[in-house]
Amino acid sequence: MSSEEMFTPFDCVTCRCNYILVVRNQGSSLTCSMCNNHIKRRDISRENMEISQKRIIEKFVCSSEKVSDHERLLLKIEKEIELNKKDKSHLQKMRKELEDKESYVKATESDLIQKHSELVEKINKEKARETIDEESGIRSPEIKQNPVSKKRKLETGETTSELKEELEFYKSVFKSHRNSLVSQVKIKTMNGTKVWVDHIRDDKQFIEALDRDEEVEEWLKPVKCER
């Protein structure tokens, strides 16, 4: 394996999450501890490594305020705790929304089942009455269905179907983006259909296929290297 495909100790690499990594051991790849991005040496240009090295020198060597290893570790832990708090809060909010929607769907289904039972019972009574009238030679008046009731029934069925579809969509995030940070997952549309997007993990081709808005346009802008 050539030297261009291997990291050497003290090489510096800037991850796509803008976190600077310092290589400790020789190898062909490494993983970012912040976003779990897997980085291969052959995918990193020499310019990227030089810029990363300059940034880390300016930050930790040339800075007038030098931070100890313990302080850096403390800052890292505090940052991770803050991110975990945000993720936990966002996840709890999403779960609450899912629970509310699921409860509403169940309540609507229960109401529809009850109305269906009442309607079946009413129809059976009318049929029994018609049978008795026929046997006695009396003709029952025709029962006309109320058009307003029919319309409400159709609208209730459509609402239940829409709620079920939305509930399944929210549940799908735990399958399509189970390894993504909750704070990074967004809802966007692709050809008018809602989809889950993680602009950090999803590839550029997928993001380019999304319906454009200000946030999507911002994601597609090239990242400027700091000098």
Buried (B, 14 or more C-beta within 10 A) or exposed (E): EEEEEBBEEEBBBBBEEEEBBBBEEEEEBBEBEBBBBEBEBEEBEEEBBEBBBBBBEEEEEEEEEEEEEEEEEEEEEEEEEEBEEEBEEBBEEBEEEBEEBBEBBEEBEEEBEEBEEEEEEEEEEEEEEBEEEEEEEEEEEEEEEEEEEEEEBEEBEEEBEEBBEBBEBBEEBEEEBEEBBBEBBBEBBEEEEEBBBBBBBBEEEBBEEBEEEEEBEEBEEEEEEEE
